[in-house]
Amino acid sequence: MFCADCGHKYRRQVWSKYGEKSAVWRCEDRLKLGKKSTCIHSPTLKEDDLHKAIMKAINSIIDNKEDFISRFRNNVLEVISNYMEESYIKQYDEQINILQNQMLNLIERNAKFRAVSKDYDNEYKLLHDKIESLKQANVDEMKSNHIYEEKIDKANVILYNINPKLLTFDQELVKRLIESIKVKRNNEIEIRFYSGIVVNEKLESEK
């Protein structure tokens, strides 16, 4: 979490007043420099109000199913696409090409001397078995990804048919979902999720 005006991080502080303690978040520049700080417009955020605004933002993403599910599916399919491109082409095709070249060299070497070496059959069979094993592994990987896509489709259906509400602030959940929070003037925050979604919330204190 950082200040929109000066770019410094926000830090947690515990205030004590009349024997009661309360947690707040303040701009690091104002904490260090006090009245000498040029960041005079950065607000002090009550932690309870901040947590409520964050949970409100998370629930707004869950409620907006069309946007949420669309981004969820696109992110997962992008991962699958990258995995297929990197894994299949590099891990399988390149290894198969190397083994096929070794097989060709083996055949040419024996053809050159017009005789089959003593170990030719064993070497040929070993290379052949390795190539077939890699081809089968390639097929298995592709099948597993098709199954994965089917699971995503099922997850989409489940997401459409439920309407979860997250009420309690969970720090671990927030860390996993939210990339950064920008604190603006007038107690407003800009919440950026790892999925790319950006939500603006205004902190509202209970009266």
Secondary structure, DSSP 4 states (H G I P E B T S, - for coil): -EETTT-PBEEEEEEEETTEEEEEEEEHHHHHHGGG-S--SPPPEEHHHHHHHHHHHHHHHHH-HHHHHHHHHHHHHHHHHHHHIIIIIIIIIHHHHHHHHHHHHHHHHHHHTTS--TTHHHHHHHHHHHHHHHHHHHHHHHHHHHHHHHHHHHHHHHHHH------S--HHHHHHHEEEEEE-STTEEEEEETTS-EEEEE-----
